[in-house]
Amino acid sequence: MLDEQQAQKLKPLLEELMRECDYVERRRHDPVEFAWEYKERLDRELVALLSSCLAYGRVELLKAGVKVILELLGPRPTLAVDEMGPDALAGELGEFVYRMTKGADVVDLLIAIRKVQSEYGSLEAAYASAPEDDHLSRASFLVQKLRAARVRDEFVRGLRYLLPDPADGSTCKRLHLFFRWMGRGPDGIDLGTWEVLDPADLIMPLDTHTSRLCRYIGLCDRKSTDLKAALEVTESLRMMDADDPLKYDFALCHLGISGSCIHKRSEEHCPSCPIESVCTL
């Protein structure tokens, strides 16, 4: 984790990284692009959670998988899920496979989203109704509600992977990505759909690649990619912007997605990187 002096040195470099990021172009290579195509609030929630849950692996492949599902659901995904129901959805998605995610996992997720939205009015309202008011407790509460609303009796590994619980101690990268989309903005990247979620409370969506990058520039020391590491990175980012620590996340993440950072010293890539002077590679 950074100290105050390190934070003051790193902050202008991260600000430069943000300025140099081509957000319009990079959004085309990010699953958040899908949610921007929908205007209705509940449709955006559904599409955003679906897209973030599938946000693992190569971007072009995961986006192709999400596109298959959204083309099936049409312009009003929430209405389509209600009209089709679990049996018709299972029939249409029976052959769907994206890495470890099967069609039945997607059906569980879609039906669960609609059940929770119908019960509470929105996923945001379900999140806000948690008995405890801290972000991680609310996040866990929402996940538990979604898990309980699944179609299948058995809670299978595929659905567990799509809906990890922060209470278990993992980074829950894709879940925190969803919260970033909902809680920040609107700024052309994040949607800012939820009013109840304060950007100051968001937690860094950390995976193996971003975890390494964060270690390179001193945002964390922890080698394990877990919730403790995500919290450590978040606290470091709060030292540079307590109100909006995750404003740096998109530009940092896309250093890797774009191929600008290849996680080894390179005379082709490193000299032009805004954070090269503090990188320990």
N, C-alpha and C positions, 0 to 999 in steps of 0.2 A: 504493500500500500504506500502511496505517496506521502511525503511530508509536505509541509506548507511551501517550502522553498522549491521543491521539485514540481509541485502543482503550478506555481507561478511561472516556472520555466516551460512547462508542457502546454499550458493553456493557449498561448498565442500560436503554437505549432498546430494544435488541434483545430483552432479557429481557421488557420490557413488551409488545413486539409479540407475543412467544410467548404470554404470558399472555392477551392479548386474542384470539388466534386461536381460532376455534371448530373444533377439530380433528375432532370428530364430523361436523359439517356439511361441512367442507372435504374430508374423505376421500371423501365422496360425489361430489366433483368432481375426483377424482384417479384415475389408472389403477392406483395401488397397491391400490385397493379390491378389484380382482379377485383378487389373490393371497391376500387374507385369507379368501376363501371356500373355500380348500382346506387340508386338514389334513396330508395326506401330504407328506413333505419333497420328494420328487422332483417331485410335481405342482406344489408351490409354486415350485420353481426354474423349471420350464418356463413356468408362467403368468406369473411375475414377469418373466422375460426376454422372453417374447413381448410382454407389455404395455408394458414399458419400451422395447423396440425400436420399437414403433408410437406412442410418446408424442411425436408431433409434430403441429402443427396445432391446431385447436380441440378442446378437451377433449371436448365432447359428441359430436363426429364420430369422434374416435379411439376413444372408449369404445364407440360403436356398432359400429365395425369389429372391435374385439377381441371384443365380445359375440357377433358372428356366428361367429367361429372357435371360441370356447369352447362355444357351444351345440352345434356340430357334435361337439366332443370329449367332451361329457358330464361326469359327475362325477369320472372318473379320466382326465384328459387323457393321461398317460403311457401307460396301457394302450391307450387309443384309438388313439394314434399308432402303437404297435407292431402292433396288430391290423389297422389299415387299410393301413399301408404307404404308400409314395410314390405308387403308381398310383391307389389309391382316394382318397387325400387330394387328388391333383391333379384328379381328376374332380369331387370335391365343391367344391373351391375354385377351379375353373377360371375362374369369372366374378367372383371376388373382386377388388375394386380399392379401395384407400384411398390417394388422392392418387398418389404415385409407387410405392407398394407394390402388387404384383400377387400373385395367388394362388400362382404358382410360387415367388415369393420366400418366402412364408409356409411353403410345403411344404419348401423347402430348410432354412429355419430350424428347423422342428419336427423334421424327420428328423435334422438335425445335433445338436440338443439331445439327442435320445434316443441317438444313437450315442455321443456323448461321455459321457453319464450311464452308459450300459452299459459303456463301456470303463473308466471310472475309478471308477464307483460313484455319482458325483454331479458336478455342475458345480463344487461346492466342492472336491472332491478333485482335479479336473483343474486348477483354479486353484492349489491348494497344491502341485501336483507340478512346477510351473515350475522350471527350473534355477536361476534367480535369485529371491531372496526379497523383493525390494521390490515394492510394490503395482503400479506401472505395468508392470513386467516381467511380473508374473503376469497382469495384465489382458490384455496383448498376447498372451501365451502362450495364454490361454483363447480369445481371439478367433481366433487362428490355427488352433487345434484345431477350433473350430466351422466356420470357413470350409472347412477341408479335408474336413469330414464332409458337405458339401452333396451334394445329389442330382445336380444338373446338372454336366456337365464344365466348362462355361464359368462363370467367376466374373463374374456380370453386375452392372451398376450398382445394381440394386434391392437385391440382397443386400449389396453393399458398403455401401450407405446404412444398412441395418439393423445391420450388424456392422462399425462403424469400428474401426480399430486405433489405440490411443494412440500407437504408435511413429511414426505419420504426422504427429503434431503438432496434430491438430484437438482441439476440446474434448471430443468423444465424450460429449456431455451425457447421452444416453439410456443409454449404458453405465454411466456413473458414477451415474446414477439407480438402475439395477439394483443396483450395489454398495452404495449407501446403504440401499436396502431390505433387502438381505441382511445387511449388517454392523452396522447400528444396531438398537436395540430389543431385544425387542418393547416398543413404547410406544403402540400403537394406530394408529400411522402406519407406521413401519418395522417389518419383520418379525423381524429379529434371528435369521434362520435359520442363518446361517453362524457357526461358532465360530472359524474360522481367520483371519477378517478383523477387524483391530483398527479400531474407529471412528476412532481417531486418525490412521489412514493414508488415510482417505477423501478424495476430491477433489471439489470443488464441481461439481455438474452445471450447467454454464453454457451458456445460449443467449443469443440477441440481447437478449431482454427482461430476463432476470436480470442480464446483463452491464451494461446501461444502469442498472438500479437500483443495482447494486453501485458503479458510478462515482458516482452521485448522492450516496452516503453515504460515499465515500472508501475503500471496500474495495479498489479497484484504480484505477490511472491509465491502464492500457493500453486503447486504443480498439479494437484488433482483438479479436474474439471467438475466441480460440484456446487451446491448452493452456497457454501462458504466462500468459494472463489468468486461467484457471481456477486455476492454481497460486498466482498472486498473491492472488486472493480467498481461497483456502484458507489461505494463510499469515496473512492479516489476521484471519481467523476464529480461527485457532489462538492468536492473541495474547489472545483473550477466553476460549477454552476449548481448551487443548491436547489434552485427552483426547477431546473430542467436538466438533470444530469445525463439523460439519454439522448440529448440532441446530438451528441457526438457519435452515437452508435451506428447510424446508417453509413456515414462516410468511412468509419473504421472497418465495418463489416465488408464493405464493397472494395476495400483494398485487396482483400483476398478473392472475392467473387470475380472482380474484373481482371485478375491476374497481375495487378500492379505489385502485390507482395507475393513472393514465391517461397517465403519462409527459409531462405538462405541468402547469404550475401551475394549480390549480383551487381556488377558494374553497369549492367543494362537497366536495372530497375531502381536500385537504391539511391543513386545521387539525386534524382529528381523528386524523391519522396519528401514531403514537407516535414515528416517526423524523423527523418534520417539521423539528425544530430543527436537524438536521445535514444535511438534504437540500439540495442545491445547485440544485434546479430553480427 
